[in-house]
Amino acid sequence: PTRMPRFSAALRSSMNPNIFCRIVMGSWMSRSSVIYGQFSIVWGLGVAAITVLLYKYKDKNILFLFFTGTILGGAYEYICSVFTEIAFGTVFWDYSDMPFNLGGRINLLYCSFWGIAAIVWFKVAYPLLSALIEKIPKKPGIIATWMLLAFMLVNVSISSIALARYQERSIIIATGMCFLETAANPYVTALG
């Protein structure tokens, strides 16, 4: 059942920037990375990485957790930004218009969210969630973990296919091709 806290981290951590956007901008903004559910792959994997890296320091004071979470989270988000731009050929977030940004990939405010997430995760959420998970019998816990993992793999796969299709359509629109022009090209026709 050790994967279950990471699964729930992906769900809860996507809510952190959503709540901020609601308060500051007055509207809800989806930060979900997948089609089914409010799961943020970047935040979920980030919290999982921070759990692995900082677990032995979980009892340190909140300033240590805040600054370490801010630095590690910011570095991780920067790497994710570079990776997604190279891998998918698109920019998923751009903080260029925000103060204290680094190439539009990260900014001080959102890096501090990683620090807040580290504090909330280690001081509140992880202990509660871990205690709850420990109450689940081992066999049902393992089954539930595998079911959640299978769901997320299917969810990420479907979302990846949808993203690839979206990019293909963007290329077709950008080049000004119409249906008749694409019918002569077997590659483009296969995309349809």
N, CA, C and O atoms as a DFTB+ gen file, in Angstrom:
768 C
 N C O
     1  1       0.798      -1.219       0.000
     2  2       0.000       0.000       0.000
     3  2       0.834       1.273       0.000
     4  3       0.266       2.359       0.114
     5  1       2.169       1.188      -0.124
     6  2       2.979       2.397      -0.065
     7  2       2.740       3.314      -1.260
     8  3       3.067       4.499      -1.188
     9  1       2.180       2.802      -2.358
    10  2       1.910       3.655      -3.517
    11  2       0.647       4.492      -3.318
    12  3       0.481       5.524      -3.970
    13  1      -0.236       4.059      -2.430
    14  2      -1.497       4.768      -2.241
    15  2      -1.293       6.211      -1.776
    16  3      -2.009       7.088      -2.258
    17  1      -0.346       6.510      -0.859
    18  2      -0.153       7.914      -0.511
    19  2       0.291       8.751      -1.714
    20  3      -0.072       9.922      -1.824
    21  1       1.076       8.152      -2.614
    22  2       1.538       8.897      -3.782
    23  2       0.391       9.155      -4.743
    24  3       0.315      10.224      -5.350
    25  1      -0.505       8.180      -4.887
    26  2      -1.683       8.348      -5.742
    27  2      -2.536       9.495      -5.217
    28  3      -2.960      10.362      -5.980
    29  1      -2.784       9.496      -3.921
    30  2      -3.610      10.562      -3.359
    31  2      -2.872      11.898      -3.388
    32  3      -3.507      12.952      -3.432
    33  1      -1.543      11.866      -3.364
    34  2      -0.773      13.103      -3.460
    35  2      -1.007      13.772      -4.803
    36  3      -1.094      14.998      -4.880
    37  1      -1.109      12.981      -5.856
    38  2      -1.363      13.537      -7.186
    39  2      -2.705      14.253      -7.222
    40  3      -2.841      15.296      -7.861
    41  1      -3.688      13.695      -6.542
    42  2      -5.011      14.310      -6.505
    43  2      -4.999      15.576      -5.651
    44  3      -5.444      16.634      -6.096
    45  1      -4.489      15.462      -4.424
    46  2      -4.529      16.610      -3.518
    47  2      -3.607      17.733      -3.990
    48  3      -3.963      18.906      -3.884
    49  1      -2.447      17.394      -4.500
    50  2      -1.488      18.428      -4.865
    51  2      -1.951      19.252      -6.055
    52  3      -1.533      20.399      -6.209
    53  1      -2.805      18.688      -6.898
    54  2      -3.312      19.482      -8.004
    55  2      -4.271      20.541      -7.504
    56  3      -4.550      21.512      -8.209
    57  1      -4.779      20.365      -6.295
    58  2      -5.727      21.324      -5.740
    59  2      -5.034      22.590      -5.227
    60  3      -5.658      23.650      -5.182
    61  1      -3.749      22.499      -4.838
    62  2      -3.025      23.649      -4.295
    63  2      -3.041      24.842      -5.251
    64  3      -3.504      25.910      -4.850
    65  1      -2.559      24.720      -6.499
    66  2      -2.626      25.868      -7.402
    67  2      -4.061      26.186      -7.829
    68  3      -4.362      27.340      -8.132
    69  1      -4.941      25.205      -7.860
    70  2      -6.343      25.468      -8.218
    71  2      -6.985      26.411      -7.219
    72  3      -7.680      27.350      -7.608
    73  1      -6.760      26.169      -5.932
    74  2      -7.326      27.024      -4.890
    75  2      -6.720      28.418      -4.980
    76  3      -7.434      29.410      -4.835
    77  1      -5.421      28.508      -5.214
    78  2      -4.766      29.811      -5.367
    79  2      -5.390      30.595      -6.522
    80  3      -5.696      31.779      -6.377
    81  1      -5.579      29.935      -7.670
    82  2      -6.173      30.618      -8.829
    83  2      -7.599      31.065      -8.525
    84  3      -8.028      32.125      -8.982
    85  1      -8.321      30.278      -7.771
    86  2      -9.696      30.645      -7.415
    87  2      -9.696      31.906      -6.552
    88  3     -10.497      32.813      -6.777
    89  1      -8.812      31.962      -5.581
    90  2      -8.760      33.110      -4.673
    91  2      -8.266      34.360      -5.390
    92  3      -8.871      35.424      -5.255
    93  1      -7.181      34.252      -6.148
    94  2      -6.562      35.413      -6.780
    95  2      -7.292      35.864      -8.040
    96  3      -7.514      37.060      -8.231
    97  1      -7.669      34.916      -8.902
    98  2      -8.264      35.269     -10.188
    99  2      -9.787      35.206     -10.189
   100  3     -10.433      35.673     -11.127
   101  1     -10.350      34.633      -9.144
   102  2     -11.800      34.575      -9.044
   103  2     -12.459      33.511      -9.902
   104  3     -13.679      33.517     -10.068
   105  1     -11.663      32.593     -10.453
   106  2     -12.256      31.525     -11.259
   107  2     -11.479      30.237     -11.032
   108  3     -10.303      30.253     -10.668
   109  1     -12.166      29.123     -11.257
   110  2     -11.519      27.826     -11.130
   111  2     -10.715      27.549     -12.381
   112  3     -11.161      27.847     -13.489
   113  1      -9.544      26.986     -12.214
   114  2      -8.689      26.649     -13.345
   115  2      -8.212      25.218     -13.158
   116  3      -7.644      24.879     -12.120
   117  1      -8.438      24.389     -14.151
   118  2      -8.017      23.003     -14.052
   119  2      -6.523      22.897     -14.304
   120  3      -6.008      23.405     -15.300
   121  1      -5.852      22.245     -13.408
   122  2      -4.418      21.966     -13.561
   123  2      -4.191      20.473     -13.756
   124  3      -3.084      19.973     -13.555
   125  1      -5.229      19.777     -14.144
   126  2      -5.149      18.336     -14.315
   127  2      -4.289      17.990     -15.526
   128  3      -4.314      18.683     -16.544
   129  1      -3.537      16.916     -15.397
   130  2      -2.675      16.455     -16.487
   131  2      -3.313      15.353     -17.305
   132  3      -2.777      14.946     -18.336
   133  1      -4.447      14.872     -16.854
   134  2      -5.072      13.721     -17.491
   135  2      -6.548      14.002     -17.757
   136  3      -7.117      14.967     -17.248
   137  1      -7.140      13.150     -18.554
   138  2      -8.535      13.336     -18.938
   139  2      -9.483      12.984     -17.800
   140  3     -10.449      13.706     -17.554
   141  1      -9.219      11.887     -17.107
   142  2     -10.134      11.416     -16.074
   143  2      -9.626      11.774     -14.684
   144  3      -8.651      11.191     -14.210
   145  1     -10.272      12.715     -14.040
   146  2      -9.938      13.100     -12.674
   147  2      -9.024      14.307     -12.596
   148  3      -8.394      14.704     -13.576
   149  1      -8.971      14.870     -11.419
   150  2      -8.115      16.028     -11.149
   151  2      -6.758      15.560     -10.633
   152  3      -6.412      15.785      -9.474
   153  1      -6.008      14.918     -11.493
   154  2      -4.686      14.418     -11.127
   155  2      -3.636      15.227     -11.866
   156  3      -3.688      15.368     -13.088
   157  1      -2.689      15.753     -11.115
   158  2      -1.573      16.468     -11.715
   159  2      -0.358      15.544     -11.698
   160  3       0.155      15.197     -10.634
   161  1       0.088      15.157     -12.874
   162  2       1.246      14.268     -12.963
   163  2       2.487      14.978     -12.411
   164  3       3.261      14.386     -11.658
   165  1       2.671      16.237     -12.783
   166  2       3.846      16.985     -12.323
   167  2       3.836      17.098     -10.802
   168  3       4.827      16.773     -10.148
   169  1       2.718      17.559     -10.236
   170  2       2.649      17.709      -8.782
   171  2       2.679      16.355      -8.086
   172  3       3.349      16.211      -7.063
   173  1       1.979      15.369      -8.606
   174  2       1.940      14.053      -7.970
   175  2       3.298      13.389      -7.923
   176  3       3.710      12.891      -6.875
   177  1       4.008      13.375      -9.060
   178  2       5.355      12.794      -9.071
   179  2       6.308      13.634      -8.227
   180  3       7.218      13.105      -7.589
   181  1       6.089      14.953      -8.231
   182  2       6.922      15.835      -7.414
   183  2       6.780      15.556      -5.933
   184  3       7.773      15.485      -5.209
   185  1       5.541      15.396      -5.481
   186  2       5.316      15.085      -4.065
   187  2       5.874      13.695      -3.745
   188  3       6.429      13.482      -2.667
   189  1       5.729      12.756      -4.676
   190  2       6.309      11.422      -4.458
   191  2       7.834      11.529      -4.342
   192  3       8.437      10.894      -3.476
   193  1       8.453      12.327      -5.209
   194  2       9.918      12.503      -5.156
   195  2      10.338      13.182      -3.858
   196  3      11.316      12.781      -3.227
   197  1       9.591      14.215      -3.464
   198  2       9.905      14.910      -2.214
   199  2       9.728      13.959      -1.030
   200  3      10.485      14.033      -0.062
   201  1       8.746      13.076      -1.096
   202  2       8.558      12.091      -0.026
   203  2       9.788      11.200       0.087
   204  3      10.294      10.961       1.184
   205  1      10.259      10.719      -1.036
   206  2      11.431       9.845      -1.028
   207  2      12.670      10.605      -0.536
   208  3      13.436      10.090       0.278
   209  1      12.857      11.821      -1.032
   210  2      14.064      12.581      -0.701
   211  2      14.062      13.166       0.708
   212  3      15.110      13.256       1.348
   213  1      12.888      13.562       1.190
   214  2      12.838      14.285       2.465
   215  2      12.239      13.493       3.623
   216  3      12.157      14.013       4.735
   217  1      11.822      12.258       3.395
   218  2      11.153      11.509       4.458
   219  2      11.998      11.430       5.727
   220  3      11.475      11.564       6.833
   221  1      13.286      11.217       5.569
   222  2      14.142      11.102       6.758
   223  2      14.263      12.431       7.514
   224  3      14.715      12.459       8.659
   225  1      13.856      13.532       6.867
   226  2      13.897      14.856       7.510
   227  2      12.507      15.341       7.917
   228  3      12.339      16.514       8.252
   229  1      11.519      14.465       7.892
   230  2      10.122      14.861       8.118
   231  2       9.901      15.501       9.482
   232  3       8.965      16.281       9.655
   233  1      10.751      15.181      10.449
   234  2      10.584      15.734      11.798
   235  2      11.370      17.028      12.006
   236  3      11.354      17.595      13.098
   237  1      12.050      17.490      10.973
   238  2      12.764      18.785      11.075
   239  2      11.734      19.905      11.193
   240  3      10.538      19.688      10.999
   241  1      12.214      21.103      11.514
   242  2      11.279      22.220      11.671
   243  2      10.686      22.638      10.324
   244  3      11.201      22.275       9.267
   245  1       9.604      23.398      10.381
   246  2       8.875      23.737       9.159
   247  2       9.666      24.664       8.234
   248  3       9.444      24.643       7.023
   249  1      10.574      25.469       8.765
   250  2      11.390      26.319       7.891
   251  2      12.310      25.466       7.023
   252  3      12.480      25.747       5.836
   253  1      12.900      24.433       7.602
   254  2      13.743      23.524       6.827
   255  2      12.923      22.864       5.720
   256  3      13.344      22.827       4.563
   257  1      11.745      22.341       6.085
   258  2      10.891      21.697       5.092
   259  2      10.447      22.683       4.013
   260  3      10.406      22.339       2.832
   261  1      10.117      23.904       4.420
   262  2       9.665      24.904       3.450
   263  2      10.762      25.229       2.442
   264  3      10.534      25.175       1.233
   265  1      11.953      25.567       2.936
   266  2      13.022      25.967       2.022
   267  2      13.529      24.791       1.177
   268  3      13.819      24.952      -0.009
   269  1      13.632      23.628       1.787
   270  2      14.076      22.460       1.024
   271  2      13.029      22.079      -0.016
   272  3      13.368      21.775      -1.159
   273  1      11.749      22.093       0.380
   274  2      10.665      21.802      -0.560
   275  2      10.603      22.816      -1.688
   276  3      10.360      22.458      -2.841
   277  1      10.824      24.084      -1.355
   278  2      10.815      25.150      -2.368
   279  2      11.926      24.934      -3.395
   280  3      11.688      25.019      -4.600
   281  1      13.133      24.657      -2.917
   282  2      14.276      24.476      -3.815
   283  2      14.130      23.199      -4.647
   284  3      14.282      23.229      -5.868
   285  1      13.837      22.081      -3.984
   286  2      13.684      20.820      -4.724
   287  2      12.500      20.870      -5.686
   288  3      12.597      20.415      -6.826
   289  1      11.392      21.422      -5.223
   290  2      10.209      21.520      -6.075
   291  2      10.442      22.431      -7.271
   292  3      10.010      22.129      -8.384
   293  1      11.125      23.546      -7.039
   294  2      11.430      24.459      -8.139
   295  2      12.352      23.824      -9.167
   296  3      12.146      23.966     -10.373
   297  1      13.376      23.118      -8.679
   298  2      14.293      22.430      -9.600
   299  2      13.543      21.367     -10.397
   300  3      13.737      21.229     -11.604
   301  1      12.695      20.626      -9.713
   302  2      11.906      19.584     -10.376
   303  2      10.964      20.183     -11.426
   304  3      10.870      19.671     -12.542
   305  1      10.273      21.260     -11.069
   306  2       9.348      21.885     -12.029
   307  2      10.097      22.443     -13.235
   308  3       9.593      22.370     -14.356
   309  1      11.286      22.997     -13.027
   310  2      12.093      23.505     -14.131
   311  2      12.468      22.356     -15.077
   312  3      12.343      22.477     -16.296
   313  1      12.926      21.249     -14.500
   314  2      13.290      20.084     -15.308
   315  2      12.072      19.568     -16.075
   316  3      12.176      19.220     -17.251
   317  1      10.921      19.520     -15.407
   318  2       9.688      19.068     -16.077
   319  2       9.333      19.987     -17.242
   320  3       8.905      19.518     -18.297
   321  1       9.507      21.280     -17.057
   322  2       9.199      22.239     -18.113
   323  2      10.081      22.011     -19.332
   324  3       9.595      22.004     -20.463
   325  1      11.373      21.823     -19.101
   326  2      12.307      21.561     -20.197
   327  2      11.957      20.236     -20.874
   328  3      11.899      20.157     -22.101
   329  1      11.724      19.196     -20.068
   330  2      11.401      17.878     -20.618
   331  2      10.138      17.916     -21.471
   332  3      10.136      17.408     -22.592
   333  1       9.064      18.511     -20.955
   334  2       7.807      18.511     -21.712
   335  2       7.925      19.317     -22.999
   336  3       7.300      18.980     -24.004
   337  1       8.726      20.382     -22.971
   338  2       8.912      21.161     -24.193
   339  2       9.689      20.359     -25.238
   340  3       9.364      20.399     -26.424
   341  1      10.712      19.633     -24.794
   342  2      11.489      18.810     -25.721
   343  2      10.676      17.605     -26.194
   344  3      10.640      17.306     -27.388
   345  1      10.027      16.916     -25.257
   346  2       9.312      15.678     -25.584
   347  2       8.037      15.917     -26.382
   348  3       7.726      15.152     -27.295
   349  1       7.296      16.971     -26.046
   350  2       5.994      17.192     -26.674
   351  2       5.975      18.384     -27.622
   352  3       4.987      18.609     -28.320
   353  1       7.051      19.141     -27.648
   354  2       7.128      20.268     -28.566
   355  2       6.178      21.404     -28.237
   356  3       5.823      22.196     -29.110
   357  1       5.770      21.485     -26.997
   358  2       4.853      22.555     -26.599
   359  2       5.174      23.007     -25.186
   360  3       5.821      22.291     -24.421
   361  1       4.718      24.192     -24.854
   362  2       4.925      24.751     -23.522
   363  2       3.618      24.593     -22.756
   364  3       2.584      25.114     -23.175
   365  1       3.659      23.877     -21.637
   366  2       2.455      23.640     -20.856
   367  2       2.183      24.738     -19.844
   368  3       1.036      24.945     -19.449
   369  1       3.223      25.445     -19.419
   370  2       3.032      26.591     -18.539
   371  2       4.109      27.613     -18.850
   372  3       5.225      27.275     -19.245
   373  1       3.741      28.869     -18.659
   374  2       4.665      29.960     -18.941
   375  2       4.435      31.053     -17.908
   376  3       3.378      31.684     -17.886
   377  1       5.417      31.270     -17.062
   378  2       5.317      32.259     -15.997
   379  2       6.062      33.547     -16.340
   380  3       6.427      34.307     -15.443
   381  1       6.288      33.797     -17.617
   382  2       7.062      34.969     -18.032
   383  2       6.478      36.281     -17.534
   384  3       7.216      37.236     -17.291
   385  1       5.167      36.339     -17.380
   386  2       4.527      37.579     -16.959
   387  2       4.485      37.729     -15.440
   388  3       3.941      38.711     -14.935
   389  1       5.042      36.785     -14.717
   390  2       5.041      36.846     -13.255
   391  2       6.408      37.291     -12.753
   392  3       7.429      36.970     -13.360
   393  1       6.432      38.027     -11.651
   394  2       7.726      38.467     -11.117
   395  2       8.551      37.288     -10.596
   396  3       8.021      36.239     -10.229
   397  1       9.848      37.500     -10.579
   398  2      10.807      36.523     -10.065
   399  2      10.694      35.164     -10.771
   400  3      10.695      34.112     -10.132
   401  1      10.598      35.216     -12.107
   402  2      10.534      33.960     -12.861
   403  2      11.909      33.659     -13.447
   404  3      12.742      34.551     -13.612
   405  1      12.124      32.406     -13.753
   406  2      13.369      31.967     -14.364
   407  2      13.027      31.395     -15.734
   408  3      12.626      30.238     -15.855
   409  1      13.189      32.218     -16.755
   410  2      12.904      31.807     -18.126
   411  2      11.446      31.453     -18.377
   412  3      11.132      30.782     -19.361
   413  1      10.556      31.893     -17.505
   414  2       9.139      31.577     -17.647
   415  2       8.802      30.152     -17.215
   416  3       7.636      29.756     -17.219
   417  1       9.816      29.390     -16.846
   418  2       9.594      27.983     -16.486
   419  2       9.171      27.816     -15.031
   420  3       8.350      26.953     -14.721
   421  1       9.716      28.621     -14.149
   422  2       9.344      28.599     -12.735
   423  2       9.301      30.034     -12.245
   424  3       9.835      30.939     -12.887
   425  1       8.662      30.231     -11.106
   426  2       8.693      31.539     -10.462
   427  2       8.678      31.338      -8.958
   428  3       8.334      30.263      -8.467
   429  1       9.048      32.367      -8.242
   430  2       9.210      32.265      -6.795
   431  2       7.900      31.896      -6.101
   432  3       7.896      31.095      -5.167
   433  1       6.798      32.475      -6.553
   434  2       5.510      32.191      -5.917
   435  2       5.161      30.710      -6.020
   436  3       4.839      30.079      -5.013
   437  1       5.222      30.150      -7.227
   438  2       4.845      28.747      -7.394
   439  2       5.888      27.808      -6.783
   440  3       5.547      26.705      -6.355
   441  1       7.147      28.230      -6.737
   442  2       8.147      27.430      -6.027
   443  2       7.807      27.371      -4.540
   444  3       7.998      26.340      -3.894
   445  1       7.304      28.479      -4.003
   446  2       6.922      28.478      -2.583
   447  2       5.751      27.532      -2.334
   448  3       5.600      27.023      -1.223
   449  1       4.914      27.285      -3.354
   450  2       3.842      26.294      -3.198
   451  2       4.423      24.908      -2.926
   452  3       3.842      24.118      -2.183
   453  1       5.580      24.618      -3.537
   454  2       6.234      23.342      -3.263
   455  2       6.675      23.288      -1.801
   456  3       6.574      22.247      -1.151
   457  1       7.160      24.408      -1.296
   458  2       7.555      24.465       0.114
   459  2       6.372      24.270       1.041
   460  3       6.463      23.542       2.030
   461  1       5.252      24.928       0.721
   462  2       4.030      24.760       1.513
   463  2       3.543      23.316       1.415
   464  3       3.127      22.723       2.410
   465  1       3.599      22.761       0.210
   466  2       3.176      21.371       0.020
   467  2       4.027      20.425       0.874
   468  3       3.500      19.471       1.447
   469  1       5.334      20.681       0.965
   470  2       6.206      19.827       1.776
   471  2       5.799      19.886       3.249
   472  3       5.764      18.857       3.923
   473  1       5.496      21.075       3.747
   474  2       5.078      21.220       5.147
   475  2       3.757      20.499       5.397
   476  3       3.643      19.694       6.320
   477  1       2.767      20.796       4.569
   478  2       1.438      20.189       4.749
   479  2       1.518      18.676       4.592
   480  3       0.881      17.933       5.338
   481  1       2.302      18.223       3.618
   482  2       2.416      16.793       3.374
   483  2       3.032      16.075       4.575
   484  3       2.472      15.092       5.060
   485  1       4.176      16.554       5.057
   486  2       4.874      15.842       6.120
   487  2       4.295      16.073       7.512
   488  3       4.368      15.188       8.365
   489  1       3.735      17.225       7.746
   490  2       3.246      17.541       9.087
   491  2       1.773      17.181       9.294
   492  3       1.346      16.979      10.430
   493  1       0.986      17.098       8.204
   494  2      -0.443      16.848       8.358
   495  2      -0.901      15.644       7.532
   496  3      -1.322      14.629       8.087
   497  1      -0.817      15.759       6.217
   498  2      -1.450      14.781       5.325
   499  2      -0.809      13.399       5.384
   500  3      -1.515      12.402       5.535
   501  1       0.509      13.322       5.267
   502  2       1.158      12.009       5.222
   503  2       0.922      11.206       6.500
   504  3       0.575      10.028       6.413
   505  1       1.097      11.802       7.687
   506  2       0.840      11.002       8.899
   507  2      -0.604      10.488       8.969
   508  3      -0.828       9.333       9.329
   509  1      -1.568      11.323       8.631
   510  2      -2.967      10.889       8.664
   511  2      -3.231       9.801       7.632
   512  3      -3.848       8.780       7.933
   513  1      -2.762      10.029       6.427
   514  2      -2.977       9.068       5.348
   515  2      -2.255       7.749       5.630
   516  3      -2.802       6.674       5.383
   517  1      -1.049       7.831       6.137
   518  2      -0.283       6.636       6.450
   519  2      -0.988       5.814       7.532
   520  3      -1.073       4.591       7.427
   521  1      -1.493       6.486       8.570
   522  2      -2.220       5.787       9.636
   523  2      -3.485       5.120       9.094
   524  3      -3.826       4.004       9.488
   525  1      -4.171       5.811       8.191
   526  2      -5.376       5.253       7.581
   527  2      -5.043       4.033       6.720
   528  3      -5.735       3.017       6.777
   529  1      -3.994       4.140       5.936
   530  2      -3.588       3.042       5.055
   531  2      -3.136       1.833       5.860
   532  3      -3.383       0.694       5.462
   533  1      -2.482       2.070       6.979
   534  2      -2.025       0.958       7.820
   535  2      -3.191       0.147       8.369
   536  3      -3.008      -1.010       8.746
   537  1      -4.381       0.728       8.423
   538  2      -5.567       0.018       8.908
   539  2      -6.167      -0.902       7.845
   540  3      -6.970      -1.780       8.162
   541  1      -5.778      -0.703       6.584
   542  2      -6.293      -1.546       5.503
   543  2      -5.571      -2.895       5.561
   544  3      -4.342      -2.939       5.615
   545  1      -6.324      -3.983       5.549
   546  2      -5.660      -5.291       5.520
   547  2      -4.736      -5.397       4.296
   548  3      -4.992      -4.805       3.248
   549  1      -3.666      -6.163       4.463
   550  2      -2.617      -6.209       3.449
   551  2      -3.128      -6.615       2.068
   552  3      -2.849      -5.928       1.085
   553  1      -3.871      -7.720       1.977
   554  2      -4.294      -8.214       0.673
   555  2      -5.214      -7.214      -0.049
   556  3      -4.957      -6.902      -1.212
   557  1      -6.277      -6.701       0.598
   558  2      -7.097      -5.682      -0.085
   559  2      -6.298      -4.419      -0.432
   560  3      -6.568      -3.770      -1.443
   561  1      -5.317      -4.073       0.406
   562  2      -4.478      -2.907       0.134
   563  2      -3.644      -3.085      -1.119
   564  3      -3.503      -2.165      -1.924
   565  1      -3.093      -4.278      -1.274
   566  2      -2.294      -4.575      -2.471
   567  2      -3.187      -4.562      -3.707
   568  3      -2.809      -4.012      -4.742
   569  1      -4.365      -5.163      -3.602
   570  2      -5.303      -5.175      -4.737
   571  2      -5.709      -3.752      -5.100
   572  3      -5.714      -3.391      -6.277
   573  1      -6.048      -2.946      -4.105
   574  2      -6.453      -1.554      -4.363
   575  2      -5.315      -0.761      -5.004
   576  3      -5.542       0.036      -5.914
   577  1      -4.093      -0.984      -4.526
   578  2      -2.934      -0.291      -5.101
   579  2      -2.765      -0.642      -6.574
   580  3      -2.541       0.242      -7.401
   581  1      -2.869      -1.926      -6.904
   582  2      -2.716      -2.347      -8.303
   583  2      -3.863      -1.822      -9.162
   584  3      -3.660      -1.464     -10.323
   585  1      -5.065      -1.776      -8.593
   586  2      -6.207      -1.239      -9.349
   587  2      -6.012       0.258      -9.633
   588  3      -6.274       0.726     -10.741
   589  1      -5.552       0.995      -8.625
   590  2      -5.300       2.423      -8.823
   591  2      -4.168       2.646      -9.820
   592  3      -4.228       3.557     -10.646
   593  1      -3.144       1.816      -9.737
   594  2      -2.033       1.914     -10.679
   595  2      -2.506       1.628     -12.100
   596  3      -2.138       2.343     -13.032
   597  1      -3.319       0.589     -12.271
   598  2      -3.860       0.260     -13.598
   599  2      -4.722       1.401     -14.126
   600  3      -4.625       1.769     -15.296
   601  1      -5.565       1.959     -13.259
   602  2      -6.400       3.093     -13.663
   603  2      -5.542       4.254     -14.145
   604  3      -5.823       4.841     -15.190
   605  1      -4.498       4.590     -13.390
   606  2      -3.650       5.717     -13.773
   607  2      -2.869       5.436     -15.048
   608  3      -2.669       6.344     -15.855
   609  1      -2.425       4.198     -15.248
   610  2      -1.718       3.862     -16.490
   611  2      -2.637       4.018     -17.699
   612  3      -2.229       4.559     -18.727
   613  1      -3.873       3.544     -17.577
   614  2      -4.847       3.703     -18.663
   615  2      -5.154       5.183     -18.856
   616  3      -5.213       5.661     -19.989
   617  1      -5.348       5.906     -17.769
   618  2      -5.656       7.332     -17.820
   619  2      -4.536       8.123     -18.504
   620  3      -4.801       8.963     -19.364
   621  1      -3.295       7.851     -18.123
   622  2      -2.150       8.539     -18.724
   623  2      -2.019       8.151     -20.202
   624  3      -1.716       9.000     -21.040
   625  1      -2.245       6.886     -20.518
   626  2      -2.156       6.441     -21.916
   627  2      -3.200       7.126     -22.789
   628  3      -2.876       7.632     -23.863
   629  1      -4.444       7.144     -22.338
   630  2      -5.516       7.801     -23.098
   631  2      -5.226       9.295     -23.235
   632  3      -5.426       9.880     -24.300
   633  1      -4.757       9.901     -22.156
   634  2      -4.434      11.335     -22.188
   635  2      -3.283      11.610     -23.147
   636  3      -3.295      12.623     -23.846
   637  1      -2.295      10.730     -23.191
   638  2      -1.163      10.890     -24.119
   639  2      -1.627      10.779     -25.565
   640  3      -1.192      11.549     -26.421
   641  1      -2.501       9.833     -25.833
   642  2      -3.051       9.682     -27.192
   643  2      -3.833      10.933     -27.583
   644  3      -3.714      11.420     -28.708
   645  1      -4.637      11.452     -26.647
   646  2      -5.414      12.665     -26.923
   647  2      -4.485      13.854     -27.182
   648  3      -4.747      14.663     -28.073
   649  1      -3.406      13.961     -26.409
   650  2      -2.451      15.045     -26.613
   651  2      -1.768      14.927     -27.968
   652  3      -1.608      15.922     -28.675
   653  1      -1.370      13.726     -28.326
   654  2      -0.732      13.510     -29.637
   655  2      -1.692      13.890     -30.761
   656  3      -1.290      14.525     -31.736
   657  1      -2.945      13.507     -30.628
   658  2      -3.946      13.834     -31.658
   659  2      -4.160      15.341     -31.728
   660  3      -4.291      15.899     -32.818
   661  1      -4.196      15.990     -30.599
   662  2      -4.345      17.448     -30.555
   663  2      -3.179      18.116     -31.280
   664  3      -3.379      19.057     -32.047
   665  1      -1.968      17.632     -31.038
   666  2      -0.797      18.212     -31.700
   667  2      -0.847      17.980     -33.204
   668  3      -0.488      18.866     -33.980
   669  1      -1.286      16.806     -33.621
   670  2      -1.399      16.519     -35.053
   671  2      -2.402      17.457     -35.710
   672  3      -2.156      17.974     -36.800
   673  1      -3.508      17.671     -35.060
   674  2      -4.515      18.593     -35.601
   675  2      -3.987      20.014     -35.659
   676  3      -4.274      20.751     -36.602
   677  1      -3.215      20.400     -34.652
   678  2      -2.629      21.746     -34.653
   679  2      -1.698      21.941     -35.838
   680  3      -1.672      23.012     -36.444
   681  1      -0.933      20.905     -36.168
   682  2      -0.019      20.979     -37.313
   683  2      -0.819      21.126     -38.600
   684  3      -0.469      21.930     -39.463
   685  1      -1.886      20.357     -38.730
   686  2      -2.725      20.433     -39.928
   687  2      -3.343      21.819     -40.060
   688  3      -3.359      22.390     -41.151
   689  1      -3.849      22.361     -38.961
   690  2      -4.461      23.699     -38.991
   691  2      -3.412      24.757     -39.301
   692  3      -3.657      25.666     -40.093
   693  1      -2.231      24.636     -38.669
   694  2      -1.175      25.629     -38.869
   695  2      -0.682      25.660     -40.312
   696  3      -0.308      26.718     -40.817
   697  1      -0.678      24.517     -40.971
   698  2      -0.204      24.483     -42.355
   699  2      -1.301      24.837     -43.344
   700  3      -1.036      24.974     -44.538
   701  1      -2.520      24.986     -42.869
   702  2      -3.622      25.388     -43.736
   703  2      -4.143      24.291     -44.632
   704  3      -4.835      24.569     -45.612
   705  1      -3.825      23.041     -44.316
   706  2      -4.316      21.941     -45.138
   707  2      -5.814      21.754     -44.906
   708  3      -6.309      21.896     -43.788
   709  1      -6.505      21.440     -45.960
   710  2      -7.912      21.096     -45.816
   711  2      -8.055      19.590     -46.017
   712  3      -7.072      18.923     -46.337
   713  1      -9.230      19.052     -45.841
   714  2      -9.454      17.611     -45.933
   715  2      -9.043      17.067     -47.299
   716  3      -8.422      16.007     -47.385
   717  1      -9.384      17.783     -48.358
   718  2      -9.052      17.297     -49.703
   719  2      -7.546      17.226     -49.908
   720  3      -7.044      16.304     -50.551
   721  1      -6.824      18.205     -49.358
   722  2      -5.368      18.189     -49.489
   723  2      -4.769      17.031     -48.697
   724  3      -3.787      16.431     -49.134
   725  1      -5.343      16.712     -47.544
   726  2      -4.779      15.650     -46.724
   727  2      -5.119      14.272     -47.268
   728  3      -4.414      13.306     -46.976
   729  1      -6.167      14.164     -48.039
   730  2      -6.566      12.859     -48.570
   731  2      -5.482      12.279     -49.478
   732  3      -5.386      11.059     -49.611
   733  1      -4.678      13.116     -50.096
   734  2      -3.620      12.647     -50.982
   735  2      -2.390      12.185     -50.200
   736  3      -1.517      11.521     -50.758
   737  1      -2.316      12.527     -48.927
   738  2      -1.166      12.181     -48.110
   739  2      -1.546      11.039     -47.169
   740  3      -2.318      11.263     -46.236
   741  1      -1.033       9.824     -47.377
   742  2      -1.437       8.687     -46.560
   743  2      -1.131       8.865     -45.088
   744  3      -1.882       8.375     -44.245
   745  1      -0.028       9.567     -44.748
   746  2       0.305       9.767     -43.340
   747  2      -0.763      10.589     -42.656
   748  3      -1.265      10.213     -41.596
   749  1      -1.111      11.706     -43.259
   750  2      -2.109      12.589     -42.665
   751  2      -3.472      11.919     -42.650
   752  3      -4.231      12.071     -41.692
   753  1      -3.791      11.167     -43.720
   754  2      -5.075      10.472     -43.772
   755  2      -5.175       9.462     -42.640
   756  3      -6.247       9.276     -42.064
   757  1      -4.049       8.801     -42.314
   758  2      -4.051       7.824     -41.239
   759  2      -4.321       8.477     -39.890
   760  3      -4.779       7.815     -38.959
   761  1      -4.041       9.773     -39.781
   762  2      -4.279      10.479     -38.521
   763  2      -5.768      10.705     -38.279
   764  3      -6.208      10.786     -37.133
   765  1      -6.545      10.808     -39.360
   766  2      -7.944      11.156     -39.287
   767  2      -8.758      10.180     -38.540
   768  3      -9.968      10.361     -38.405
